[in-house]
């Protein structure tokens, strides 16, 4: 049904566009080697594991890629949740399971991101009735562990903890902070604190808004819907369930 990988290289780079509410470009910190060398990804496990997943996927190491995407999904990364869905749909690194794939894509579309909503509807159109029932049933456990109600507090806690360990931890006081990292030939290079500690990358609310602006209507792949392109809005199809925010990182137990 899908003739190309869902997100392709778009998983590694965010769109650089301006928005009415904030005219600053939506820079992708993971595209700046200086930012990475200064330990940015260590404090952003969602982006770190998404990047590792993409690297493994492009190398054909699908089982490893799926592990990293699940770990990123644990920290509320919707793009990685969509990739878990796509790999389950295709049977890449895992036994093909269309019902479970739908549950993961429904999760990826939880915030109403239009690209993921379209793929969710494609999956639904292709499912047998029995698979539809199982998708909605098994999706409850996936939502309990990986849904925003459980996952957003996790990434928020990581961001706050990492920031609190830094000199000038209050976002309004880092303008004069300089971060020094080793450059080519051992020559030290510096990053301005106002760049590294841009609130969009550290304040949980602004961080979530940054992701929303990037993914709400991304140009990802080519969506090929058969006879209809009806999208059932942003509401999740899986029934609400109590979040399990204290579930362990999927790296240390058997993932769902």
N, C-alpha and C positions, 0 to 999 in steps of 0.2 A: 504493500500500500504506500509506504513512504519510500521514495526513490533516492533520497539522500539523507545523510546523517543530520539529525535535528538541528544542532547548533553549529557544527563545524568549528572553524577557528574563532567564531564569535564568542565562544566560551572564554577565550583568553584575553579578549580586549573589549572594553566597553566603548559605547559610542561617544564621540566628541561632538556634542551638540550644545546649543544654548537653549535655555528655557526661560519663559517669561518671568517666573518668580525668582530666578537666579541667573544672571547673565554670564556667570563664569562658565568656561567650558567644563564638561564632565570628563575631567582627565582620568585616565586609568593608571593608578599608582603601580600596578603590576607590570606596566610597560616601561617603567623607568628603572634601569639597573641600579642606580644610586639608591632609590627607595628600597629595593629588594636587599641590597647589601647592608642597609642600615637596620634590617630585621623587621621590616614592615609586615611581612607575611607571617612571621612567628606570632604576631598579635592578631592575625586575621585568619583563623583556621578554615573559614568558609572559602576564601579566595585561595589560600595555600593548597588546600586539598582539591579544589576545582582545577587549578593549574597542573597539579601532579596527575590528576585523572586524565586531563587532556593529553599530557605528554605520554602517558602509558597507552591511551587509546590510539594515538597516532602511530605509536610503535607496534601496535597489534597485540599489546598485552592486556587483553580485555578483562580478565579476572582481576588483575591489579587495578585497572582503571575503575572497575565497578566498586572496588573497595574504597578508593579515594572519593569517588562521587558520593557514596553513601556517607562517608565521614563529613564531607562538605554539607550534605543534606541535613545532617544532624545539627548543624549550625545555621539552619534556615536558608541555605542557598538554593533558590528556586531553579536556577539553570542546571545545577547538578541533579536535582530531583527529576528534572525533565530528561536528563541523560540516562539516569537509572531506568526510567520508563522506556526510553527508546531501546536500551540494551536488552531489557526484558522482552520487549516486543519482537526484537530481531533474534533473540537467543545468542547474544554476544557475551561470552564469558559466563554464561548461566543458561540453564535449561529454559527454552522459550516458554513464556507464561503471559499470554495476552491479558488475562483478567488482572493479574498483579500489575502488569504494565499500565493498564487503565487507572488503577488505584493510585499509582505513583504520578501519572500525568494529571490526574484530578488534583492531587496535592500540589504539583507544580503550578497549577492554574488557580490556586487558592486565593491569590490576591487580585485575580482578574486580569493577569497579563495576557494580552490578546493573542500573541503567538502561541502560547501554551494552551489557551482555550480552544483554538482551532484544531490543534493536534489532539486534544482530549476528545473533541467531537468526532474526529476521524476514527479514533480508536473505538468509540462507542458504536459507530455505524457498522464496524466490521465484526463486533463481538457477537457470538451466539448467545441465546437467551440465558443458558446456564452459566456462561462466563460472566454475563452482566450481573447476575445475582451474586456470584462469588466475588466479583470485583468490589461491589458495594459492601459486602460483608467483611472481606479481608482488609478493605481500606480503612476500617475503623482502627485497627491496631497500628497501621502505618501512620495515620493522623495522630494517634495518641502519642507516638514517639517523635515524629518528625514534623508535625504540623506547627504552624506559627505560635500557637498557644504554649507549646512546649519548647520550641527551638529558638524563638526570638529572645526569651530571657537568657538562654545559654550564651548566645553571641554577645548580648548586651553585657553580661557579667565578665566575659573575656575582655571586651574593649575597656571596660571600666578598670579592671584589675591591671591591665597592661599600662594604662595611662597613669594610674596611681603610683606605679613604680618608677615613673620618670620625673626628673627634676622639672619643676614648673608644671605639675600635673593638671592644673586647671587650664582648660583650653584657652581662656582669655589671657594667659600669662606666658605663652610660649613664643611670642613674636621675636624676642631677642635671643632665643635659644639656638645654638648651632650644633649640628650633629656631624661628627667627623668620622669618616669611614676610609679604609685603605683603598687607594686608586691604583691605576696601572703603574707598575714598577715600584710599588710601595709608596707612591706620592699620596699624601692625605688629601681627601676631598671633603668638602663640607656641604651640608644641606640646610637650608633655612628652616627653622622650626615652624614657621607659619605655613610652609609647604607640607612638611612631613606630618604635622599635627593639625592639618585642615579639619575643622569639626565634622565635615561630611564623612570623614573616615574613622572618627572616634566617638562622636556623640551618638548613642544608640538610635535616637529618633531621627537625626539627620542622616545617619548611615542607612537606615531603612528607606528614607525618602530618596536618597541617591540611587539605591537599587531600583526603586519604583520608576524613577525617571529614565533609567537605562533600559529596563525590561518591559515597561508597560506596552509598548508597541514596537518591538525590535524587528529589524529586517533580517530574519533568520531563515535561511533555506527557502524552499519553494513548497508551499502548501498545496497539495493536490487533493481536493475533495471531490468525491464522485458526482452524484447528481445534485447534491445540495450543499450549501455552505452555512447552514443554520447553526448559530452558536447560542447556547442556553445561558448566556450572561455569565457573571462572575461567581455565582453561588456554587459552593462545592456540592457535588452529587452525593458524596459519602455522608452518612448521617453524623451529626456532631457527637463527639466522644470526649471523655475527660482527658486532659493532657497528662502525660507522664514525663515531666521535665527532669526527673531524677534518674531516668533510664541511663545506663552507662553508654559511653562512646562506643559505636559499632566496631571500633578497632580492637576492643578487648573482649568481645563476646561474639556469638554467632548472629550476624545481622539479619534483620527481617527481609 
